[in-house]
Amino acid sequence: MRAISKQVKRWATVAAIAGLGTWRVVSVGGSVGAASSSSAGCGGGIECGNGVQEDGEECDDGNANEADFCRSCVVYNAPRTTITWDFNKYPDRGFSGDSCTDTGVATVNVDITGPSGPLSMADQCTKRQVVFFDLNPGAYTVSVTPLDANGNPKVKAPVQVQVMAQRANIQADVNIPFDAWNTSYTGLFLFRLAWSTKTCSQATPPVVTQTMKLLVGGQPVATLTDTGQKVDGIDGKPCREIAEARPQGVADLPFGPATIEVTGKDSVGVEKFKKTFDTFVGIGQVNPTLQFDVPALPDAPPDAPPDAM
């Protein structure tokens, strides 16, 4: 039995990759030619294009198409332009993003225009990417449109980015921002508080009372926390330890950018810790728990000594 060469194995791997839902050929230049026994040979009587992988051939896909993954019986590793997507991803606010389920997105359509365009691909939202193979180098406009299960857009307009395709693999990451959606979402805001990295009772001095002021989209919210505390910056309640089984939470908030001002007071009601944090309210009930570490306020300077007489 003829031994299978490493080159043939490599072609089998490339062919398998090309057949997957996400990793597939989208656009190729040139026309597809019919397989012919008279195709140019690879030397030694080997016929390239007859569909038989023979010694000396890396591949033989049975056609004379010089714009696919097998060109002159040599494996062609086409450069890939990968477009990925995220929803409401704001790492600077400590928020890693919303899911396809949260947003109600079933599929995502990606359109590109440029030297090889226009081209279009759509795939399941959970795949988080589509791949365009062998694009001609140059500038492309990429338009990303999340769709619901009925194929209706979930955004006001496609979100666009500019990409430079090259003769090499590249990746462009597209974040669908909070203000692009055409649906009014609400969400659960989950958080824990630390005081200079310590829990309430171990802080210096111990924090006895906490107050919070929460603004979403620049507007104060009237919703209470899970234990009934107002987040108006005035309603002081007992400090809640980091180790509590459940994090603190505020439900039914409009989703989007938020700020939270946190204050910790000692046993006699003096403010000892305070800071305002930029944060984000995600969609739905399954959101990450954010931790805010509130620093101690600087000590008040001592009274100045009286002027010398």
C-alpha positions in Angstrom: 0.0 0.0 0.0 1.3 3.4 -0.9 2.2 5.5 2.2 0.3 8.7 2.6 2.6 11.6 2.5 2.7 14.4 5.0 1.6 16.8 2.2 -1.5 14.8 1.6 -2.3 14.8 5.3 -1.9 18.5 5.3 -4.3 18.9 2.4 -6.8 16.7 4.2 -6.6 19.0 7.2 -7.1 22.1 5.1 -10.1 20.5 3.3 -11.6 19.6 6.6 -11.2 23.1 7.9 -12.7 24.5 4.8 -15.8 22.4 5.2 -16.8 23.7 8.7 -19.6 26.2 9.1 -17.5 29.1 10.1 -14.3 28.3 8.3 -15.4 28.1 4.7 -14.5 29.7 1.4 -16.5 32.8 0.8 -15.0 34.4 -2.3 -12.5 33.3 -4.8 -11.2 34.9 -7.9 -11.2 33.3 -11.3 -13.6 30.7 -12.8 -14.0 27.0 -11.9 -12.7 24.8 -14.6 -13.8 21.3 -15.3 -11.5 18.4 -14.3 -9.6 17.0 -17.2 -7.2 14.1 -17.7 -5.2 16.4 -19.9 -4.5 18.8 -17.1 -0.9 19.9 -16.6 1.1 17.1 -14.9 3.3 17.4 -11.9 6.1 15.5 -13.5 6.8 11.7 -13.8 3.5 11.0 -15.6 1.4 12.3 -12.7 -1.8 14.0 -13.8 -2.9 17.0 -11.8 -6.6 17.5 -11.7 -7.7 13.8 -12.1 -9.0 13.6 -8.6 -6.4 11.0 -7.5 -3.8 12.0 -4.9 -0.6 10.6 -6.3 3.0 10.7 -5.1 4.5 14.1 -5.5 1.0 15.9 -5.2 0.1 17.7 -2.1 -3.6 17.5 -3.2 -5.8 16.7 -6.1 -9.3 17.9 -5.9 -10.3 16.8 -9.4 -10.6 20.2 -11.1 -8.5 22.8 -12.8 -9.7 25.7 -10.6 -6.6 27.8 -9.6 -8.6 29.8 -7.1 -9.4 27.2 -4.5 -7.5 25.4 -1.8 -5.7 23.1 -4.3 -3.7 24.9 -7.0 -1.6 22.9 -9.4 -1.8 20.1 -7.0 -0.2 22.2 -4.2 -2.1 23.1 -1.1 -2.9 26.8 -1.0 -3.3 28.2 2.5 -5.5 31.2 1.8 -5.1 34.2 4.0 -8.1 34.6 6.4 -9.8 37.8 7.4 -11.7 37.0 10.6 -14.5 39.3 11.8 -15.5 38.7 15.4 -18.3 40.4 17.4 -19.1 41.3 21.0 -22.1 43.0 22.5 -21.8 45.9 24.9 -18.2 45.0 25.8 -16.7 47.7 28.1 -13.6 46.4 29.9 -12.7 49.9 31.1 -16.0 49.8 33.1 -15.4 46.2 34.3 -18.0 44.7 32.0 -17.1 41.8 29.7 -20.2 42.0 27.5 -23.7 40.6 27.0 -24.5 37.2 25.5 -26.6 36.3 22.4 -29.4 35.1 24.8 -29.4 38.4 26.7 -29.8 40.4 23.5 -32.1 38.0 21.7 -29.7 37.7 18.7 -30.0 34.4 16.7 -27.7 35.1 13.8 -25.2 37.8 12.8 -24.8 39.1 9.2 -21.5 40.5 8.0 -21.3 42.5 4.8 -18.0 43.8 3.3 -17.3 46.1 0.5 -13.9 46.6 -1.0 -11.5 45.2 -3.6 -13.1 41.8 -3.5 -16.6 42.9 -2.6 -19.4 43.2 -2.0 -19.5 39.9 -0.1 -21.8 38.7 2.7 -21.8 36.0 5.3 -24.1 35.1 8.1 -23.7 32.6 10.9 -25.0 31.6 14.3 -24.6 34.3 16.9 -22.8 32.0 19.3 -20.0 31.3 16.8 -18.8 34.8 17.5 -17.1 35.1 14.1 -17.1 34.7 10.4 -14.1 34.2 8.1 -13.5 35.5 4.6 -10.8 33.7 2.7 -8.4 35.1 0.2 -9.6 38.7 0.0 -7.7 40.9 -2.3 -5.5 43.3 -0.2 -6.9 46.7 0.4 -9.4 48.7 2.5 -12.8 47.2 3.3 -15.9 48.5 5.0 -17.3 45.9 7.3 -21.0 46.1 8.3 -22.2 43.9 11.2 -26.0 43.4 11.7 -27.3 41.2 14.6 -30.6 39.5 13.7 -33.4 37.9 15.7 -34.8 34.5 15.1 -37.1 35.9 12.4 -34.3 37.6 10.6 -35.2 41.1 11.8 -32.4 43.5 12.7 -31.8 44.1 16.4 -29.9 47.3 15.8 -30.9 50.7 14.4 -28.3 50.5 11.7 -25.4 48.1 10.9 -22.3 48.8 12.9 -19.4 49.6 10.6 -15.6 49.4 11.0 -12.8 49.8 8.5 -10.4 46.8 7.9 -7.2 46.5 5.8 -7.0 43.0 4.3 -3.5 41.6 3.6 -1.8 38.6 2.2 -1.7 37.3 5.8 -4.2 36.3 8.4 -5.8 39.3 10.2 -8.6 39.7 12.7 -11.0 42.6 13.3 -13.1 42.8 16.5 -16.4 44.6 16.3 -18.2 45.7 19.5 -21.9 46.4 19.1 -22.3 49.4 21.5 -25.1 50.0 24.0 -26.6 52.8 21.9 -26.9 50.8 18.7 -29.7 48.5 19.8 -33.4 49.2 18.8 -34.8 47.5 21.9 -35.1 48.9 25.4 -33.5 46.4 27.7 -33.3 46.2 31.5 -30.9 44.4 33.7 -29.7 43.3 37.2 -26.7 45.1 38.6 -24.7 42.8 40.9 -21.7 44.0 43.0 -19.6 43.6 46.1 -17.9 46.3 48.1 -14.4 46.3 49.6 -12.7 49.0 51.7 -9.0 49.4 50.8 -9.2 45.7 49.9 -10.7 44.7 53.2 -14.2 43.6 54.3 -16.3 45.9 56.5 -15.2 44.6 59.9 -11.5 44.3 58.9 -11.2 47.8 57.4 -9.2 50.5 59.1 -11.3 51.9 60.7 -14.1 49.3 60.5 -16.9 50.5 58.2 -20.3 50.4 60.0 -22.5 52.2 57.5 -22.5 52.3 53.7 -24.3 54.6 51.3 -24.5 54.5 47.5 -25.6 56.8 44.8 -26.3 55.1 41.4 -26.8 56.9 38.1 -27.6 55.1 34.9 -27.2 57.1 31.7 -26.6 60.1 33.9 -30.0 59.8 35.6 -30.5 58.8 39.3 -32.5 55.6 39.8 -35.2 55.1 42.4 -34.9 51.3 42.5 -33.9 49.7 45.9 -31.2 47.1 46.5 -32.1 43.5 47.3 -32.1 44.4 51.0 -34.2 47.6 50.5 -31.5 50.2 50.6 -32.1 53.3 48.5 -29.2 54.2 46.1 -29.7 57.9 46.5 -26.4 58.6 48.3 -28.3 59.4 51.5 -29.9 56.2 52.8 -27.3 54.7 55.1 -27.5 51.0 55.9 -25.3 48.5 57.7 -22.2 47.7 55.8 -22.4 44.3 54.0 -19.5 42.0 54.2 -17.7 40.7 51.1 -18.1 37.1 52.2 -22.0 37.2 52.1 -23.4 34.3 50.2 -25.1 36.6 47.6 -23.7 39.8 46.2 -25.6 43.1 46.5 -28.0 43.7 43.7 -30.3 46.3 42.1 -32.9 44.9 39.7 -34.9 46.3 36.7 -32.4 49.0 35.8 -32.2 50.4 32.3 -29.1 48.9 30.7 -26.1 51.0 29.8 -23.3 53.1 31.2 -23.6 53.9 34.9 -21.7 55.5 37.8 -21.9 54.5 41.5 -20.6 56.7 44.3 -19.9 54.6 47.4 -19.3 56.0 50.9 -18.3 54.2 54.1 -18.7 55.7 57.6 -17.2 54.7 60.9 -19.1 54.0 64.2 -19.7 57.7 64.8 -21.0 58.4 61.3 -17.8 60.0 60.0 -17.0 59.4 56.3 -13.8 57.4 56.1 -14.0 55.8 52.6 -15.4 57.3 49.4 -15.1 56.9 45.6 -17.1 57.2 42.4 -16.7 54.4 39.9 -17.6 54.2 36.2 -19.5 50.9 35.6 -22.1 49.3 33.4 -25.5 47.7 33.8 -25.8 44.6 31.6 -28.9 43.1 30.0 -31.1 40.5 31.8 -30.5 38.6 35.1 -27.3 36.8 34.3 -24.6 39.4 34.7 -21.1 39.4 36.2 -20.7 40.5 39.8 -18.5 43.6 39.9 -16.3 44.4 42.9 -15.6 48.0 43.8 -12.6 48.7 46.1 -13.3 51.9 47.9 -10.2 53.8 49.1 -9.8 55.5 52.4 -10.1 59.3 52.5 -6.9 61.1 53.4 -6.6 62.0 57.0 -7.4 65.6 57.8 -4.3 67.7 58.3 -3.5 68.6 62.0 -4.5 72.1 63.2 -1.8 74.7 62.4 0.1 75.9 65.4 -0.8 79.3 66.7 1.3 82.2 65.4 4.3 82.9 67.6 3.8 85.9 69.8 
